[in-house]
Structures are given as structure tokens and as C-alpha cells.
Amino acid sequence: MAWDFAAAAAASVRVLLVHGTDDDVVPLAQGRGAQRALERQGVDVTWIEAPAAHDLAALLATAGGPLVDALA
């Protein structure tokens, strides 16, 4: 899949990346790499790490405050 990062940056697309620090499916370094790659292309990225595994419900529960702030 090809993405047009320049167009996303020009359109002021905001990206929220939330990653569990205990994720054993997608390495934390891969998530951080995605954050850096997007930022290098000028995309507005909010990055949140939370103490959770590869489980969306647990991740949302542990990221509560920062996640709510990011969505505001």
C-alpha cells in the first residue's frame, strides 16, 4: 500500500499512535519507527506508550488519561 505522506501533511492530517510497551506481536521499536517516519514527512503525530500487551481493551484502559487528552 502506498501512502502520500506529503498530501497528509499538507492536509494537516493528525495521526494518533498508541502502543503497548509489553506488546509481543508488534515490537515497540516498530511503532516508534512508524512515529518517526511520519514525523519526518511532516505529519502531525501524537505518540502514546502504555503498559499493555497486544490487547486493545487493556491498552485503552491503561492509556486513559493521555489518550483522552490526545483526542481533545
mmCIF file of the N, C-alpha and C atoms, coordinates in Angstrom:
data_MODEL
# 
_entry.id   MODEL 
# 
loop_
_atom_site.group_PDB 
_atom_site.id 
_atom_site.type_symbol 
_atom_site.label_atom_id 
_atom_site.label_alt_id 
_atom_site.label_comp_id 
_atom_site.label_asym_id 
_atom_site.label_entity_id 
_atom_site.label_seq_id 
_atom_site.pdbx_PDB_ins_code 
_atom_site.Cartn_x 
_atom_site.Cartn_y 
_atom_site.Cartn_z 
_atom_site.occupancy 
_atom_site.B_iso_or_equiv 
_atom_site.pdbx_formal_charge 
_atom_site.auth_seq_id 
_atom_site.auth_comp_id 
_atom_site.auth_asym_id 
_atom_site.auth_atom_id 
_atom_site.pdbx_PDB_model_num 
ATOM 1   N N  . MET A 1 1  ? 0.840  -1.169 0.000  1.00 0.00 ? 1  MET A N  1 
ATOM 2   C CA . MET A 1 1  ? 0.000  0.000  0.000  1.00 0.00 ? 1  MET A CA 1 
ATOM 3   C C  . MET A 1 1  ? 0.890  1.238  0.000  1.00 0.00 ? 1  MET A C  1 
ATOM 4   N N  . ALA A 1 2  ? 0.617  2.143  -0.859 1.00 0.00 ? 2  ALA A N  1 
ATOM 5   C CA . ALA A 1 2  ? 1.385  3.382  -0.937 1.00 0.00 ? 2  ALA A CA 1 
ATOM 6   C C  . ALA A 1 2  ? 0.618  4.499  -0.229 1.00 0.00 ? 2  ALA A C  1 
ATOM 7   N N  . TRP A 1 3  ? 1.347  5.305  0.509  1.00 0.00 ? 3  TRP A N  1 
ATOM 8   C CA . TRP A 1 3  ? 0.747  6.434  1.205  1.00 0.00 ? 3  TRP A CA 1 
ATOM 9   C C  . TRP A 1 3  ? 1.376  7.714  0.694  1.00 0.00 ? 3  TRP A C  1 
ATOM 10  N N  . ASP A 1 4  ? 0.574  8.744  0.572  1.00 0.00 ? 4  ASP A N  1 
ATOM 11  C CA . ASP A 1 4  ? 1.066  10.048 0.155  1.00 0.00 ? 4  ASP A CA 1 
ATOM 12  C C  . ASP A 1 4  ? 1.231  10.898 1.416  1.00 0.00 ? 4  ASP A C  1 
ATOM 13  N N  . PHE A 1 5  ? 2.402  10.770 2.059  1.00 0.00 ? 5  PHE A N  1 
ATOM 14  C CA . PHE A 1 5  ? 2.649  11.472 3.310  1.00 0.00 ? 5  PHE A CA 1 
ATOM 15  C C  . PHE A 1 5  ? 2.665  12.985 3.123  1.00 0.00 ? 5  PHE A C  1 
ATOM 16  N N  . ALA A 1 6  ? 3.180  13.450 1.997  1.00 0.00 ? 6  ALA A N  1 
ATOM 17  C CA . ALA A 1 6  ? 3.212  14.889 1.743  1.00 0.00 ? 6  ALA A CA 1 
ATOM 18  C C  . ALA A 1 6  ? 1.794  15.448 1.690  1.00 0.00 ? 6  ALA A C  1 
ATOM 19  N N  . ALA A 1 7  ? 0.890  14.720 1.054  1.00 0.00 ? 7  ALA A N  1 
ATOM 20  C CA . ALA A 1 7  ? -0.509 15.164 0.987  1.00 0.00 ? 7  ALA A CA 1 
ATOM 21  C C  . ALA A 1 7  ? -1.143 15.145 2.372  1.00 0.00 ? 7  ALA A C  1 
ATOM 22  N N  . ALA A 1 8  ? -0.811 14.140 3.164  1.00 0.00 ? 8  ALA A N  1 
ATOM 23  C CA . ALA A 1 8  ? -1.349 14.062 4.524  1.00 0.00 ? 8  ALA A CA 1 
ATOM 24  C C  . ALA A 1 8  ? -0.857 15.244 5.352  1.00 0.00 ? 8  ALA A C  1 
ATOM 25  N N  . ALA A 1 9  ? 0.421  15.560 5.230  1.00 0.00 ? 9  ALA A N  1 
ATOM 26  C CA . ALA A 1 9  ? 0.970  16.697 5.962  1.00 0.00 ? 9  ALA A CA 1 
ATOM 27  C C  . ALA A 1 9  ? 0.347  18.002 5.488  1.00 0.00 ? 9  ALA A C  1 
ATOM 28  N N  . ALA A 1 10 ? 0.203  18.153 4.168  1.00 0.00 ? 10 ALA A N  1 
ATOM 29  C CA . ALA A 1 10 ? -0.382 19.377 3.609  1.00 0.00 ? 10 ALA A CA 1 
ATOM 30  C C  . ALA A 1 10 ? -1.834 19.550 4.031  1.00 0.00 ? 10 ALA A C  1 
ATOM 31  N N  . ALA A 1 11 ? -2.538 18.437 4.227  1.00 0.00 ? 11 ALA A N  1 
ATOM 32  C CA . ALA A 1 11 ? -3.947 18.496 4.632  1.00 0.00 ? 11 ALA A CA 1 
ATOM 33  C C  . ALA A 1 11 ? -4.104 18.554 6.146  1.00 0.00 ? 11 ALA A C  1 
ATOM 34  N N  . SER A 1 12 ? -2.979 18.661 6.855  1.00 0.00 ? 12 SER A N  1 
ATOM 35  C CA . SER A 1 12 ? -2.984 18.729 8.328  1.00 0.00 ? 12 SER A CA 1 
ATOM 36  C C  . SER A 1 12 ? -3.634 17.510 8.970  1.00 0.00 ? 12 SER A C  1 
ATOM 37  N N  . VAL A 1 13 ? -3.401 16.348 8.356  1.00 0.00 ? 13 VAL A N  1 
ATOM 38  C CA . VAL A 1 13 ? -3.907 15.103 8.939  1.00 0.00 ? 13 VAL A CA 1 
ATOM 39  C C  . VAL A 1 13 ? -3.190 14.860 10.258 1.00 0.00 ? 13 VAL A C  1 
ATOM 40  N N  . ARG A 1 14 ? -3.947 14.553 11.294 1.00 0.00 ? 14 ARG A N  1 
ATOM 41  C CA . ARG A 1 14 ? -3.378 14.229 12.597 1.00 0.00 ? 14 ARG A CA 1 
ATOM 42  C C  . ARG A 1 14 ? -3.447 12.725 12.790 1.00 0.00 ? 14 ARG A C  1 
ATOM 43  N N  . VAL A 1 15 ? -2.359 12.141 13.286 1.00 0.00 ? 15 VAL A N  1 
ATOM 44  C CA . VAL A 1 15 ? -2.284 10.707 13.498 1.00 0.00 ? 15 VAL A CA 1 
ATOM 45  C C  . VAL A 1 15 ? -2.057 10.438 14.976 1.00 0.00 ? 15 VAL A C  1 
ATOM 46  N N  . LEU A 1 16 ? -2.825 9.511  15.524 1.00 0.00 ? 16 LEU A N  1 
ATOM 47  C CA . LEU A 1 16 ? -2.654 9.074  16.903 1.00 0.00 ? 16 LEU A CA 1 
ATOM 48  C C  . LEU A 1 16 ? -2.132 7.649  16.876 1.00 0.00 ? 16 LEU A C  1 
ATOM 49  N N  . LEU A 1 17 ? -0.945 7.433  17.435 1.00 0.00 ? 17 LEU A N  1 
ATOM 50  C CA . LEU A 1 17 ? -0.371 6.098  17.557 1.00 0.00 ? 17 LEU A CA 1 
ATOM 51  C C  . LEU A 1 17 ? -0.314 5.746  19.027 1.00 0.00 ? 17 LEU A C  1 
ATOM 52  N N  . VAL A 1 18 ? -0.943 4.629  19.380 1.00 0.00 ? 18 VAL A N  1 
ATOM 53  C CA . VAL A 1 18 ? -0.930 4.137  20.754 1.00 0.00 ? 18 VAL A CA 1 
ATOM 54  C C  . VAL A 1 18 ? -0.358 2.738  20.718 1.00 0.00 ? 18 VAL A C  1 
ATOM 55  N N  . HIS A 1 19 ? 0.654  2.494  21.555 1.00 0.00 ? 19 HIS A N  1 
ATOM 56  C CA . HIS A 1 19 ? 1.343  1.206  21.505 1.00 0.00 ? 19 HIS A CA 1 
ATOM 57  C C  . HIS A 1 19 ? 1.590  0.689  22.915 1.00 0.00 ? 19 HIS A C  1 
ATOM 58  N N  . GLY A 1 20 ? 1.351  -0.594 23.092 1.00 0.00 ? 20 GLY A N  1 
ATOM 59  C CA . GLY A 1 20 ? 1.615  -1.234 24.376 1.00 0.00 ? 20 GLY A CA 1 
ATOM 60  C C  . GLY A 1 20 ? 3.092  -1.535 24.545 1.00 0.00 ? 20 GLY A C  1 
ATOM 61  N N  . THR A 1 21 ? 3.639  -1.197 25.701 1.00 0.00 ? 21 THR A N  1 
ATOM 62  C CA . THR A 1 21 ? 5.060  -1.446 25.953 1.00 0.00 ? 21 THR A CA 1 
ATOM 63  C C  . THR A 1 21 ? 5.357  -2.929 26.107 1.00 0.00 ? 21 THR A C  1 
ATOM 64  N N  . ASP A 1 22 ? 4.327  -3.724 26.365 1.00 0.00 ? 22 ASP A N  1 
ATOM 65  C CA . ASP A 1 22 ? 4.505  -5.174 26.538 1.00 0.00 ? 22 ASP A CA 1 
ATOM 66  C C  . ASP A 1 22 ? 3.956  -5.965 25.353 1.00 0.00 ? 22 ASP A C  1 
ATOM 67  N N  . ASP A 1 23 ? 3.798  -5.305 24.209 1.00 0.00 ? 23 ASP A N  1 
ATOM 68  C CA . ASP A 1 23 ? 3.250  -5.953 23.009 1.00 0.00 ? 23 ASP A CA 1 
ATOM 69  C C  . ASP A 1 23 ? 4.248  -6.990 22.496 1.00 0.00 ? 23 ASP A C  1 
ATOM 70  N N  . ASP A 1 24 ? 3.805  -8.249 22.429 1.00 0.00 ? 24 ASP A N  1 
ATOM 71  C CA . ASP A 1 24 ? 4.686  -9.313 21.939 1.00 0.00 ? 24 ASP A CA 1 
ATOM 72  C C  . ASP A 1 24 ? 4.376  -9.687 20.487 1.00 0.00 ? 24 ASP A C  1 
ATOM 73  N N  . VAL A 1 25 ? 3.493  -8.921 19.844 1.00 0.00 ? 25 VAL A N  1 
ATOM 74  C CA . VAL A 1 25 ? 3.133  -9.165 18.449 1.00 0.00 ? 25 VAL A CA 1 
ATOM 75  C C  . VAL A 1 25 ? 3.802  -8.126 17.541 1.00 0.00 ? 25 VAL A C  1 
ATOM 76  N N  . VAL A 1 26 ? 3.638  -6.864 17.879 1.00 0.00 ? 26 VAL A N  1 
ATOM 77  C CA . VAL A 1 26 ? 4.265  -5.776 17.124 1.00 0.00 ? 26 VAL A CA 1 
ATOM 78  C C  . VAL A 1 26 ? 5.307  -5.141 18.046 1.00 0.00 ? 26 VAL A C  1 
ATOM 79  N N  . PRO A 1 27 ? 6.577  -5.243 17.698 1.00 0.00 ? 27 PRO A N  1 
ATOM 80  C CA . PRO A 1 27 ? 7.628  -4.699 18.560 1.00 0.00 ? 27 PRO A CA 1 
ATOM 81  C C  . PRO A 1 27 ? 7.468  -3.193 18.784 1.00 0.00 ? 27 PRO A C  1 
ATOM 82  N N  . LEU A 1 28 ? 7.756  -2.773 19.990 1.00 0.00 ? 28 LEU A N  1 
ATOM 83  C CA . LEU A 1 28 ? 7.665  -1.359 20.336 1.00 0.00 ? 28 LEU A CA 1 
ATOM 84  C C  . LEU A 1 28 ? 8.539  -0.519 19.408 1.00 0.00 ? 28 LEU A C  1 
ATOM 85  N N  . ALA A 1 29 ? 9.699  -1.033 19.066 1.00 0.00 ? 29 ALA A N  1 
ATOM 86  C CA . ALA A 1 29 ? 10.595 -0.302 18.166 1.00 0.00 ? 29 ALA A CA 1 
ATOM 87  C C  . ALA A 1 29 ? 9.944  -0.049 16.812 1.00 0.00 ? 29 ALA A C  1 
ATOM 88  N N  . GLN A 1 30 ? 9.111  -0.964 16.356 1.00 0.00 ? 30 GLN A N  1 
ATOM 89  C CA . GLN A 1 30 ? 8.426  -0.783 15.077 1.00 0.00 ? 30 GLN A CA 1 
ATOM 90  C C  . GLN A 1 30 ? 7.415  0.366  15.176 1.00 0.00 ? 30 GLN A C  1 
ATOM 91  N N  . GLY A 1 31 ? 6.704  0.435  16.282 1.00 0.00 ? 31 GLY A N  1 
ATOM 92  C CA . GLY A 1 31 ? 5.766  1.538  16.481 1.00 0.00 ? 31 GLY A CA 1 
ATOM 93  C C  . GLY A 1 31 ? 6.476  2.872  16.546 1.00 0.00 ? 31 GLY A C  1 
ATOM 94  N N  . ARG A 1 32 ? 7.589  2.908  17.293 1.00 0.00 ? 32 ARG A N  1 
ATOM 95  C CA . ARG A 1 32 ? 8.370  4.142  17.384 1.00 0.00 ? 32 ARG A CA 1 
ATOM 96  C C  . ARG A 1 32 ? 8.933  4.530  16.016 1.00 0.00 ? 32 ARG A C  1 
ATOM 97  N N  . GLY A 1 33 ? 9.314  3.537  15.230 1.00 0.00 ? 33 GLY A N  1 
ATOM 98  C CA . GLY A 1 33 ? 9.816  3.805  13.888 1.00 0.00 ? 33 GLY A CA 1 
ATOM 99  C C  . GLY A 1 33 ? 8.738  4.415  13.004 1.00 0.00 ? 33 GLY A C  1 
ATOM 100 N N  . ALA A 1 34 ? 7.517  3.927  13.139 1.00 0.00 ? 34 ALA A N  1 
ATOM 101 C CA . ALA A 1 34 ? 6.402  4.493  12.369 1.00 0.00 ? 34 ALA A CA 1 
ATOM 102 C C  . ALA A 1 34 ? 6.180  5.947  12.760 1.00 0.00 ? 34 ALA A C  1 
ATOM 103 N N  . GLN A 1 35 ? 6.269  6.221  14.058 1.00 0.00 ? 35 GLN A N  1 
ATOM 104 C CA . GLN A 1 35 ? 6.122  7.598  14.525 1.00 0.00 ? 35 GLN A CA 1 
ATOM 105 C C  . GLN A 1 35 ? 7.169  8.495  13.882 1.00 0.00 ? 35 GLN A C  1 
ATOM 106 N N  . ARG A 1 36 ? 8.414  8.083  13.951 1.00 0.00 ? 36 ARG A N  1 
ATOM 107 C CA . ARG A 1 36 ? 9.498  8.902  13.399 1.00 0.00 ? 36 ARG A CA 1 
ATOM 108 C C  . ARG A 1 36 ? 9.362  9.072  11.881 1.00 0.00 ? 36 ARG A C  1 
ATOM 109 N N  . ALA A 1 37 ? 8.989  8.005  11.189 1.00 0.00 ? 37 ALA A N  1 
ATOM 110 C CA . ALA A 1 37 ? 8.838  8.086  9.731  1.00 0.00 ? 37 ALA A CA 1 
ATOM 111 C C  . ALA A 1 37 ? 7.756  9.084  9.351  1.00 0.00 ? 37 ALA A C  1 
ATOM 112 N N  . LEU A 1 38 ? 6.644  9.054  10.048 1.00 0.00 ? 38 LEU A N  1 
ATOM 113 C CA . LEU A 1 38 ? 5.565  10.003 9.765  1.00 0.00 ? 38 LEU A CA 1 
ATOM 114 C C  . LEU A 1 38 ? 5.998  11.433 10.071 1.00 0.00 ? 38 LEU A C  1 
ATOM 115 N N  . GLU A 1 39 ? 6.645  11.617 11.213 1.00 0.00 ? 39 GLU A N  1 
ATOM 116 C CA . GLU A 1 39 ? 7.077  12.965 11.584 1.00 0.00 ? 39 GLU A CA 1 
ATOM 117 C C  . GLU A 1 39 ? 8.097  13.519 10.588 1.00 0.00 ? 39 GLU A C  1 
ATOM 118 N N  . ARG A 1 40 ? 8.998  12.674 10.096 1.00 0.00 ? 40 ARG A N  1 
ATOM 119 C CA . ARG A 1 40 ? 9.974  13.127 9.099  1.00 0.00 ? 40 ARG A CA 1 
ATOM 120 C C  . ARG A 1 40 ? 9.294  13.629 7.828  1.00 0.00 ? 40 ARG A C  1 
ATOM 121 N N  . GLN A 1 41 ? 8.108  13.110 7.556  1.00 0.00 ? 41 GLN A N  1 
ATOM 122 C CA . GLN A 1 41 ? 7.357  13.533 6.368  1.00 0.00 ? 41 GLN A CA 1 
ATOM 123 C C  . GLN A 1 41 ? 6.451  14.725 6.657  1.00 0.00 ? 41 GLN A C  1 
ATOM 124 N N  . GLY A 1 42 ? 6.497  15.234 7.901  1.00 0.00 ? 42 GLY A N  1 
ATOM 125 C CA . GLY A 1 42 ? 5.719  16.419 8.253  1.00 0.00 ? 42 GLY A CA 1 
ATOM 126 C C  . GLY A 1 42 ? 4.330  16.136 8.772  1.00 0.00 ? 42 GLY A C  1 
ATOM 127 N N  . VAL A 1 43 ? 4.016  14.863 9.030  1.00 0.00 ? 43 VAL A N  1 
ATOM 128 C CA . VAL A 1 43 ? 2.697  14.502 9.547  1.00 0.00 ? 43 VAL A CA 1 
ATOM 129 C C  . VAL A 1 43 ? 2.665  14.763 11.051 1.00 0.00 ? 43 VAL A C  1 
ATOM 130 N N  . ASP A 1 44 ? 1.584  15.337 11.532 1.00 0.00 ? 44 ASP A N  1 
ATOM 131 C CA . ASP A 1 44 ? 1.391  15.636 12.959 1.00 0.00 ? 44 ASP A CA 1 
ATOM 132 C C  . ASP A 1 44 ? 1.044  14.344 13.690 1.00 0.00 ? 44 ASP A C  1 
ATOM 133 N N  . VAL A 1 45 ? 1.967  13.855 14.519 1.00 0.00 ? 45 VAL A N  1 
ATOM 134 C CA . VAL A 1 45 ? 1.791  12.572 15.201 1.00 0.00 ? 45 VAL A CA 1 
ATOM 135 C C  . VAL A 1 45 ? 1.764  12.765 16.710 1.00 0.00 ? 45 VAL A C  1 
ATOM 136 N N  . THR A 1 46 ? 0.770  12.165 17.345 1.00 0.00 ? 46 THR A N  1 
ATOM 137 C CA . THR A 1 46 ? 0.757  12.049 18.800 1.00 0.00 ? 46 THR A CA 1 
ATOM 138 C C  . THR A 1 46 ? 1.075  10.603 19.115 1.00 0.00 ? 46 THR A C  1 
ATOM 139 N N  . TRP A 1 47 ? 2.094  10.378 19.951 1.00 0.00 ? 47 TRP A N  1 
ATOM 140 C CA . TRP A 1 47 ? 2.566  9.038  20.304 1.00 0.00 ? 47 TRP A CA 1 
ATOM 141 C C  . TRP A 1 47 ? 2.285  8.796  21.774 1.00 0.00 ? 47 TRP A C  1 
ATOM 142 N N  . ILE A 1 48 ? 1.625  7.679  22.079 1.00 0.00 ? 48 ILE A N  1 
ATOM 143 C CA . ILE A 1 48 ? 1.354  7.297  23.463 1.00 0.00 ? 48 ILE A CA 1 
ATOM 144 C C  . ILE A 1 48 ? 1.799  5.861  23.665 1.00 0.00 ? 48 ILE A C  1 
ATOM 145 N N  . GLU A 1 49 ? 2.630  5.660  24.684 1.00 0.00 ? 49 GLU A N  1 
ATOM 146 C CA . GLU A 1 49 ? 3.013  4.308  25.090 1.00 0.00 ? 49 GLU A CA 1 
ATOM 147 C C  . GLU A 1 49 ? 2.287  4.011  26.392 1.00 0.00 ? 49 GLU A C  1 
ATOM 148 N N  . ALA A 1 50 ? 1.770  2.804  26.517 1.00 0.00 ? 50 ALA A N  1 
ATOM 149 C CA . ALA A 1 50 ? 1.062  2.424  27.729 1.00 0.00 ? 50 ALA A CA 1 
ATOM 150 C C  . ALA A 1 50 ? 1.464  1.007  28.130 1.00 0.00 ? 50 ALA A C  1 
ATOM 151 N N  . PRO A 1 51 ? 1.479  0.725  29.435 1.00 0.00 ? 51 PRO A N  1 
ATOM 152 C CA . PRO A 1 51 ? 1.855  -0.606 29.907 1.00 0.00 ? 51 PRO A CA 1 
ATOM 153 C C  . PRO A 1 51 ? 0.763  -1.632 29.607 1.00 0.00 ? 51 PRO A C  1 
ATOM 154 N N  . ALA A 1 52 ? 0.806  -2.181 28.413 1.00 0.00 ? 52 ALA A N  1 
ATOM 155 C CA . ALA A 1 52 ? -0.180 -3.166 27.978 1.00 0.00 ? 52 ALA A CA 1 
ATOM 156 C C  . ALA A 1 52 ? 0.444  -4.047 26.906 1.00 0.00 ? 52 ALA A C  1 
ATOM 157 N N  . ALA A 1 53 ? -0.183 -5.184 26.673 1.00 0.00 ? 53 ALA A N  1 
ATOM 158 C CA . ALA A 1 53 ? 0.264  -6.104 25.628 1.00 0.00 ? 53 ALA A CA 1 
ATOM 159 C C  . ALA A 1 53 ? -0.462 -5.763 24.328 1.00 0.00 ? 53 ALA A C  1 
ATOM 160 N N  . HIS A 1 54 ? -0.582 -6.739 23.442 1.00 0.00 ? 54 HIS A N  1 
ATOM 161 C CA . HIS A 1 54 ? -1.263 -6.558 22.157 1.00 0.00 ? 54 HIS A CA 1 
ATOM 162 C C  . HIS A 1 54 ? -2.757 -6.810 22.376 1.00 0.00 ? 54 HIS A C  1 
ATOM 163 N N  . ASP A 1 55 ? -3.378 -5.912 23.128 1.00 0.00 ? 55 ASP A N  1 
ATOM 164 C CA . ASP A 1 55 ? -4.773 -6.057 23.543 1.00 0.00 ? 55 ASP A CA 1 
ATOM 165 C C  . ASP A 1 55 ? -5.386 -4.659 23.594 1.00 0.00 ? 55 ASP A C  1 
ATOM 166 N N  . LEU A 1 56 ? -6.236 -4.361 22.649 1.00 0.00 ? 56 LEU A N  1 
ATOM 167 C CA . LEU A 1 56 ? -6.786 -3.015 22.525 1.00 0.00 ? 56 LEU A CA 1 
ATOM 168 C C  . LEU A 1 56 ? -7.531 -2.568 23.781 1.00 0.00 ? 56 LEU A C  1 
ATOM 169 N N  . ALA A 1 57 ? -8.352 -3.434 24.362 1.00 0.00 ? 57 ALA A N  1 
ATOM 170 C CA . ALA A 1 57 ? -9.114 -3.048 25.555 1.00 0.00 ? 57 ALA A CA 1 
ATOM 171 C C  . ALA A 1 57 ? -8.179 -2.679 26.704 1.00 0.00 ? 57 ALA A C  1 
ATOM 172 N N  . ALA A 1 58 ? -7.142 -3.495 26.942 1.00 0.00 ? 58 ALA A N  1 
ATOM 173 C CA . ALA A 1 58 ? -6.186 -3.198 28.011 1.00 0.00 ? 58 ALA A CA 1 
ATOM 174 C C  . ALA A 1 58 ? -5.402 -1.934 27.704 1.00 0.00 ? 58 ALA A C  1 
ATOM 175 N N  . LEU A 1 59 ? -5.056 -1.775 26.449 1.00 0.00 ? 59 LEU A N  1 
ATOM 176 C CA . LEU A 1 59 ? -4.303 -0.597 26.037 1.00 0.00 ? 59 LEU A CA 1 
ATOM 177 C C  . LEU A 1 59 ? -5.111 0.672  26.282 1.00 0.00 ? 59 LEU A C  1 
ATOM 178 N N  . LEU A 1 60 ? -6.369 0.653  25.904 1.00 0.00 ? 60 LEU A N  1 
ATOM 179 C CA . LEU A 1 60 ? -7.223 1.820  26.111 1.00 0.00 ? 60 LEU A CA 1 
ATOM 180 C C  . LEU A 1 60 ? -7.441 2.087  27.596 1.00 0.00 ? 60 LEU A C  1 
ATOM 181 N N  . ALA A 1 61 ? -7.551 1.026  28.381 1.00 0.00 ? 61 ALA A N  1 
ATOM 182 C CA . ALA A 1 61 ? -7.753 1.195  29.818 1.00 0.00 ? 61 ALA A CA 1 
ATOM 183 C C  . ALA A 1 61 ? -6.528 1.815  30.485 1.00 0.00 ? 61 ALA A C  1 
ATOM 184 N N  . THR A 1 62 ? -5.334 1.403  30.085 1.00 0.00 ? 62 THR A N  1 
ATOM 185 C CA . THR A 1 62 ? -4.122 1.903  30.720 1.00 0.00 ? 62 THR A CA 1 
ATOM 186 C C  . THR A 1 62 ? -3.672 3.249  30.159 1.00 0.00 ? 62 THR A C  1 
ATOM 187 N N  . ALA A 1 63 ? -4.071 3.569  28.945 1.00 0.00 ? 63 ALA A N  1 
ATOM 188 C CA . ALA A 1 63 ? -3.664 4.826  28.318 1.00 0.00 ? 63 ALA A CA 1 
ATOM 189 C C  . ALA A 1 63 ? -4.678 5.921  28.581 1.00 0.00 ? 63 ALA A C  1 
ATOM 190 N N  . GLY A 1 64 ? -5.678 5.639  29.384 1.00 0.00 ? 64 GLY A N  1 
ATOM 191 C CA . GLY A 1 64 ? -6.810 6.511  29.620 1.00 0.00 ? 64 GLY A CA 1 
ATOM 192 C C  . GLY A 1 64 ? -6.564 8.002  29.574 1.00 0.00 ? 64 GLY A C  1 
ATOM 193 N N  . GLY A 1 65 ? -5.855 8.561  30.564 1.00 0.00 ? 65 GLY A N  1 
ATOM 194 C CA . GLY A 1 65 ? -5.652 9.999  30.640 1.00 0.00 ? 65 GLY A CA 1 
ATOM 195 C C  . GLY A 1 65 ? -4.968 10.580 29.415 1.00 0.00 ? 65 GLY A C  1 
ATOM 196 N N  . PRO A 1 66 ? -3.786 10.084 29.056 1.00 0.00 ? 66 PRO A N  1 
ATOM 197 C CA . PRO A 1 66 ? -3.105 10.634 27.886 1.00 0.00 ? 66 PRO A CA 1 
ATOM 198 C C  . PRO A 1 66 ? -3.920 10.469 26.601 1.00 0.00 ? 66 PRO A C  1 
ATOM 199 N N  . LEU A 1 67 ? -4.656 9.368  26.505 1.00 0.00 ? 67 LEU A N  1 
ATOM 200 C CA . LEU A 1 67 ? -5.460 9.138  25.310 1.00 0.00 ? 67 LEU A CA 1 
ATOM 201 C C  . LEU A 1 67 ? -6.601 10.140 25.230 1.00 0.00 ? 67 LEU A C  1 
ATOM 202 N N  . VAL A 1 68 ? -7.256 10.378 26.343 1.00 0.00 ? 68 VAL A N  1 
ATOM 203 C CA . VAL A 1 68 ? -8.354 11.358 26.374 1.00 0.00 ? 68 VAL A CA 1 
ATOM 204 C C  . VAL A 1 68 ? -7.814 12.746 26.022 1.00 0.00 ? 68 VAL A C  1 
ATOM 205 N N  . ASP A 1 69 ? -6.650 13.088 26.574 1.00 0.00 ? 69 ASP A N  1 
ATOM 206 C CA . ASP A 1 69 ? -6.048 14.384 26.276 1.00 0.00 ? 69 ASP A CA 1 
ATOM 207 C C  . ASP A 1 69 ? -5.714 14.502 24.786 1.00 0.00 ? 69 ASP A C  1 
ATOM 208 N N  . ALA A 1 70 ? -5.206 13.431 24.187 1.00 0.00 ? 70 ALA A N  1 
ATOM 209 C CA . ALA A 1 70 ? -4.833 13.454 22.774 1.00 0.00 ? 70 ALA A CA 1 
ATOM 210 C C  . ALA A 1 70 ? -6.041 13.620 21.867 1.00 0.00 ? 70 ALA A C  1 
ATOM 211 N N  . LEU A 1 71 ? -7.176 13.100 22.294 1.00 0.00 ? 71 LEU A N  1 
ATOM 212 C CA . LEU A 1 71 ? -8.381 13.184 21.474 1.00 0.00 ? 71 LEU A CA 1 
ATOM 213 C C  . LEU A 1 71 ? -9.120 14.505 21.642 1.00 0.00 ? 71 LEU A C  1 
ATOM 214 N N  . ALA A 1 72 ? -8.746 15.288 22.626 1.00 0.00 ? 72 ALA A N  1 
ATOM 215 C CA . ALA A 1 72 ? -9.437 16.555 22.904 1.00 0.00 ? 72 ALA A CA 1 
ATOM 216 C C  . ALA A 1 72 ? -9.106 17.606 21.866 1.00 0.00 ? 72 ALA A C  1 
# 
